[in-house]
Amino acid sequence: MKLLVVNPNTTVSMTRKIEAAARTAAHPGTEIVATNSRNGPPSIQGYLDVSTCVPGLLDAVAAHPDADAIVVACFDDTGVDAVRCVTTAPVIGVGEAAYHAAAMISPKFSVITTLSRSLAGLEANLMRYGLDRRCVRVRATDVPVLKLEENDPQTIDKIRAEIREAIDKDRAEAIVLGCAGMTDLMSNLSEEFGLPVVDGVTCAVTFAEALVKAKLSTSKSCSYA
């Protein structure tokens, strides 16, 4: 099985982090091919970045027509519908994967993301997926996406603080990490807080493998034709 993991932004260091998480999650027989857009924004933080990164994302997908499944590694699920229009392979966005996983293991969850301007898009996605009733709150740390690449202890402390608020005030029973750049934090934060901390990259990879094994493909009957 060949699984294409595409980072829709142009930051190679984030792609390498995402690749490492994908390889850890994948079955030994799965070939992980990780890449990023060649053209577009260095990070995706709000509606403008979401729009301008789609051409580069589609070019990256087109370069791997033999992929059995595709993971779009942006928590906004950037361009997922567009990618589904150009392939029959299953296409999984890391945001949708994380939300569904959290809903399967907890009655209610909170999302911890980066900048405040990302909140509206994430909340709209939750409504679209029918999971807004299960998400008690989407919380912004106001940490820029690329700041996550620096491994700054103060940045991690801001994420920890929002998780604590989500547990104490939202009564969240699971936490969703709302950025693919947070993928390396899942295990340590789960252990620290004693509840599931969900990473979308891990979930998207395992869901994509399951769809391929189930011989399910993207429907071409109408919307994605």
C-alpha positions as a Python dict, from the first residue, in 0.01 Angstrom:
ca = {
    (1, 'M'): (0, 0, 0),
    (2, 'K'): (135, 343, -99),
    (3, 'L'): (9, 623, 124),
    (4, 'L'): (75, 979, 9),
    (5, 'V'): (93, 1233, 293),
    (6, 'V'): (84, 1591, 166),
    (7, 'N'): (162, 1898, 374),
    (8, 'P'): (-17, 2179, 185),
    (9, 'N'): (228, 2444, 307),
    (10, 'T'): (587, 2486, 188),
    (11, 'T'): (773, 2433, 519),
    (12, 'V'): (996, 2127, 479),
    (13, 'S'): (1075, 2090, 850),
    (14, 'M'): (705, 2049, 925),
    (15, 'T'): (675, 1791, 649),
    (16, 'R'): (957, 1588, 804),
    (17, 'K'): (783, 1600, 1143),
    (18, 'I'): (456, 1487, 985),
    (19, 'E'): (639, 1212, 797),
    (20, 'A'): (790, 1077, 1119),
    (21, 'A'): (448, 1063, 1283),
    (22, 'A'): (296, 894, 978),
    (23, 'R'): (568, 627, 969),
    (24, 'T'): (520, 556, 1339),
    (25, 'A'): (144, 512, 1292),
    (26, 'A'): (152, 314, 969),
    (27, 'H'): (147, -64, 932),
    (28, 'P'): (492, -209, 846),
    (29, 'G'): (369, -296, 498),
    (30, 'T'): (261, 61, 417),
    (31, 'E'): (491, 280, 208),
    (32, 'I'): (474, 638, 333),
    (33, 'V'): (555, 907, 76),
    (34, 'A'): (558, 1251, 241),
    (35, 'T'): (579, 1572, 43),
    (36, 'N'): (474, 1936, 59),
    (37, 'S'): (354, 2203, -178),
    (38, 'R'): (624, 2374, -383),
    (39, 'N'): (424, 2694, -417),
    (40, 'G'): (206, 2869, -161),
    (41, 'P'): (221, 2995, 196),
    (42, 'P'): (481, 2869, 448),
    (43, 'S'): (199, 2809, 697),
    (44, 'I'): (-179, 2792, 682),
    (45, 'Q'): (-343, 3029, 927),
    (46, 'G'): (-687, 3142, 818),
    (47, 'Y'): (-899, 3173, 506),
    (48, 'L'): (-646, 3344, 276),
    (49, 'D'): (-378, 3080, 333),
    (50, 'V'): (-637, 2805, 287),
    (51, 'S'): (-728, 2945, -55),
    (52, 'T'): (-378, 3016, -185),
    (53, 'C'): (-230, 2677, -97),
    (54, 'V'): (-473, 2465, -301),
    (55, 'P'): (-296, 2488, -642),
    (56, 'G'): (32, 2368, -488),
    (57, 'L'): (-152, 2090, -306),
    (58, 'L'): (-310, 1967, -630),
    (59, 'D'): (28, 1973, -806),
    (60, 'A'): (180, 1762, -526),
    (61, 'V'): (-102, 1509, -555),
    (62, 'A'): (-72, 1495, -934),
    (63, 'A'): (294, 1395, -902),
    (64, 'H'): (189, 1067, -734),
    (65, 'P'): (-96, 919, -939),
    (66, 'D'): (-26, 569, -807),
    (67, 'A'): (-105, 648, -443),
    (68, 'D'): (-354, 406, -287),
    (69, 'A'): (-473, 672, -41),
    (70, 'I'): (-395, 1035, 34),
    (71, 'V'): (-370, 1220, 365),
    (72, 'V'): (-394, 1600, 355),
    (73, 'A'): (-189, 1707, 654),
    (74, 'C'): (-346, 2040, 740),
    (75, 'F'): (-591, 2062, 1027),
    (76, 'D'): (-818, 2297, 830),
    (77, 'D'): (-873, 2005, 588),
    (78, 'T'): (-746, 2238, 321),
    (79, 'G'): (-835, 2134, -33),
    (80, 'V'): (-964, 1789, 67),
    (81, 'D'): (-1277, 1819, -149),
    (82, 'A'): (-1069, 1938, -446),
    (83, 'V'): (-831, 1644, -411),
    (84, 'R'): (-1125, 1404, -398),
    (85, 'C'): (-1230, 1539, -737),
    (86, 'V'): (-903, 1435, -904),
    (87, 'T'): (-862, 1083, -765),
    (88, 'T'): (-1057, 770, -685),
    (89, 'A'): (-825, 695, -393),
    (90, 'P'): (-958, 764, -42),
    (91, 'V'): (-861, 1115, 74),
    (92, 'I'): (-849, 1190, 447),
    (93, 'G'): (-802, 1530, 608),
    (94, 'V'): (-627, 1526, 944),
    (95, 'G'): (-889, 1752, 1101),
    (96, 'E'): (-1185, 1534, 1008),
    (97, 'A'): (-993, 1223, 1115),
    (98, 'A'): (-910, 1367, 1455),
    (99, 'Y'): (-1265, 1487, 1521),
    (100, 'H'): (-1417, 1151, 1438),
    (101, 'A'): (-1158, 965, 1645),
    (102, 'A'): (-1223, 1190, 1946),
    (103, 'A'): (-1599, 1138, 1910),
    (104, 'M'): (-1546, 761, 1910),
    (105, 'I'): (-1356, 758, 2237),
    (106, 'S'): (-1519, 1038, 2438),
    (107, 'P'): (-1862, 1198, 2479),
    (108, 'K'): (-1716, 1550, 2442),
    (109, 'F'): (-1384, 1700, 2343),
    (110, 'S'): (-1206, 2033, 2305),
    (111, 'V'): (-970, 2142, 2029),
    (112, 'I'): (-643, 2326, 2096),
    (113, 'T'): (-524, 2518, 1792),
    (114, 'T'): (-287, 2799, 1694),
    (115, 'L'): (-409, 3150, 1604),
    (116, 'S'): (-749, 3296, 1685),
    (117, 'R'): (-817, 3370, 1319),
    (118, 'S'): (-828, 2994, 1257),
    (119, 'L'): (-1124, 2942, 1492),
    (120, 'A'): (-1402, 3030, 1248),
    (121, 'G'): (-1284, 2782, 986),
    (122, 'L'): (-1243, 2498, 1233),
    (123, 'E'): (-1583, 2563, 1391),
    (124, 'A'): (-1742, 2563, 1043),
    (125, 'N'): (-1580, 2227, 968),
    (126, 'L'): (-1715, 2079, 1290),
    (127, 'M'): (-2065, 2188, 1192),
    (128, 'R'): (-2021, 2044, 844),
    (129, 'Y'): (-1910, 1708, 987),
    (130, 'G'): (-2201, 1706, 1231),
    (131, 'L'): (-1967, 1701, 1530),
    (132, 'D'): (-2018, 2051, 1667),
    (133, 'R'): (-2240, 1907, 1943),
    (134, 'R'): (-1958, 1683, 2059),
    (135, 'C'): (-1695, 1958, 2061),
    (136, 'V'): (-1741, 2177, 2365),
    (137, 'R'): (-1493, 2442, 2254),
    (138, 'V'): (-1219, 2528, 2006),
    (139, 'R'): (-941, 2707, 2193),
    (140, 'A'): (-665, 2922, 2040),
    (141, 'T'): (-320, 2943, 2196),
    (142, 'D'): (-228, 3236, 1968),
    (143, 'V'): (94, 3054, 1885),
    (144, 'P'): (186, 3095, 1515),
    (145, 'V'): (215, 2766, 1327),
    (146, 'L'): (585, 2807, 1248),
    (147, 'K'): (663, 2876, 1614),
    (148, 'L'): (588, 2507, 1671),
    (149, 'E'): (900, 2423, 1468),
    (150, 'E'): (1127, 2587, 1727),
    (151, 'N'): (1054, 2348, 2016),
    (152, 'D'): (1036, 2650, 2246),
    (153, 'P'): (938, 2545, 2603),
    (154, 'Q'): (721, 2856, 2641),
    (155, 'T'): (521, 2753, 2334),
    (156, 'I'): (459, 2408, 2481),
    (157, 'D'): (357, 2570, 2810),
    (158, 'K'): (89, 2773, 2629),
    (159, 'I'): (-52, 2454, 2481),
    (160, 'R'): (-43, 2287, 2823),
    (161, 'A'): (-225, 2583, 2978),
    (162, 'E'): (-508, 2563, 2723),
    (163, 'I'): (-540, 2189, 2777),
    (164, 'R'): (-572, 2245, 3150),
    (165, 'E'): (-841, 2508, 3090),
    (166, 'A'): (-1024, 2269, 2856),
    (167, 'I'): (-1025, 1999, 3122),
    (168, 'D'): (-1117, 2224, 3414),
    (169, 'K'): (-1365, 2463, 3245),
    (170, 'D'): (-1493, 2281, 2936),
    (171, 'R'): (-1506, 1943, 3114),
    (172, 'A'): (-1352, 1797, 2799),
    (173, 'E'): (-1286, 1424, 2817),
    (174, 'A'): (-1047, 1421, 2521),
    (175, 'I'): (-826, 1684, 2361),
    (176, 'V'): (-773, 1726, 1987),
    (177, 'L'): (-447, 1889, 1879),
    (178, 'G'): (-560, 2139, 1617),
    (179, 'C'): (-248, 2164, 1401),
    (180, 'A'): (-40, 1907, 1214),
    (181, 'G'): (266, 2082, 1356),
    (182, 'M'): (166, 1955, 1701),
    (183, 'T'): (183, 1590, 1597),
    (184, 'D'): (496, 1516, 1800),
    (185, 'L'): (329, 1628, 2125),
    (186, 'M'): (52, 1368, 2143),
    (187, 'S'): (213, 1094, 2352),
    (188, 'N'): (373, 1316, 2615),
    (189, 'L'): (59, 1527, 2663),
    (190, 'S'): (-164, 1220, 2687),
    (191, 'E'): (56, 1084, 2962),
    (192, 'E'): (84, 1418, 3141),
    (193, 'F'): (-290, 1492, 3155),
    (194, 'G'): (-420, 1139, 3190),
    (195, 'L'): (-676, 1153, 2909),
    (196, 'P'): (-671, 1094, 2532),
    (197, 'V'): (-486, 1362, 2336),
    (198, 'V'): (-569, 1305, 1970),
    (199, 'D'): (-332, 1378, 1682),
    (200, 'G'): (-490, 1405, 1338),
    (201, 'V'): (-190, 1274, 1143),
    (202, 'T'): (-189, 946, 1336),
    (203, 'C'): (-566, 908, 1297),
    (204, 'A'): (-570, 998, 927),
    (205, 'V'): (-299, 746, 843),
    (206, 'T'): (-475, 461, 1023),
    (207, 'F'): (-816, 554, 877),
    (208, 'A'): (-668, 572, 527),
    (209, 'E'): (-515, 226, 567),
    (210, 'A'): (-849, 89, 684),
    (211, 'L'): (-1035, 231, 382),
    (212, 'V'): (-783, 81, 141),
    (213, 'K'): (-802, -258, 313),
    (214, 'A'): (-1182, -238, 296),
    (215, 'K'): (-1153, -170, -80),
    (216, 'L'): (-1340, 158, -50),
    (217, 'S'): (-1276, 441, -294),
    (218, 'T'): (-1393, 799, -340),
    (219, 'S'): (-1744, 817, -484),
    (220, 'K'): (-1768, 960, -835),
    (221, 'S'): (-2147, 948, -864),
    (222, 'C'): (-2192, 1325, -841),
    (223, 'S'): (-2014, 1572, -611),
    (224, 'Y'): (-1659, 1441, -659),
    (225, 'A'): (-1701, 1355, -1029),
}
